[in-house]
Amino acid sequence: MDFFKDFKVAKPEFQLLPEGEQVVRLLRVELLNSFQQYNGTAKDELPQWENATPQLAVTVVASEEGKNGGMTHRFNGCGYRKYDELTKAEKDSGKYEDIDGYACYTDDEGDMIREEDPDRTEKCANIINQFASALQIEEGEDLMPALNRAIEDQVAFRVTVVNEPYEGKDQFRLTRFRALATVTAGGEDFDD
């Protein structure tokens, strides 16, 4: 075997960002859904419902001098109703099934569908808007071209990294997205 002749390039592994507040920049964005892995291939096990959640996967890397690490994070495009939050009348209607805690129903085509929750979907949009604001993307801009510009311009911003349980095991993920303060020494503008 010729090592380099047979070497197949893959996404590099990198050290995870440590817990706490970090200054990062955006490295990559990918449009995926909840039925896909980060590389776009289908997950091995899919749920019973047919409607995948639209997702924006972003990879960030440390941007401060002397710091390193990175992390990939998924933003959900919408949220769904939980079965235990249905009214008694909704449960008694026979329309819904409890599948993994979600309120699911069979649509006209015979597909099992999770019912979207407008309030949870609005919360998802708000989180994406907080992320965009941290990148100094203006209100009304189209998201994807603005994110690509942020990658190109290496826009730095703040995130908080937490390590919290998710589906029974600890998981590092990003929370709280904030723009960096701009301070001009000797100038009139001081934002803190």
Secondary structure, 3 states (H helix, E strand, C coil): CCCCCCCCCCCCCCCECCCEEEEEEEEEEEEEECCECCCCCECCCCCCCCCCCEEEEEEEEECCCCCCCEEEEEEECCCECEHHHCCHHHHHCCCCEEECCEEEEECCCCCEEECECHHHHHHHHHHHHHHHHHCCCCCCCCHHHHHHHHHHHCCEEEEEEEEEEECCEEEEEEEEEEECCCECCCCCCECC
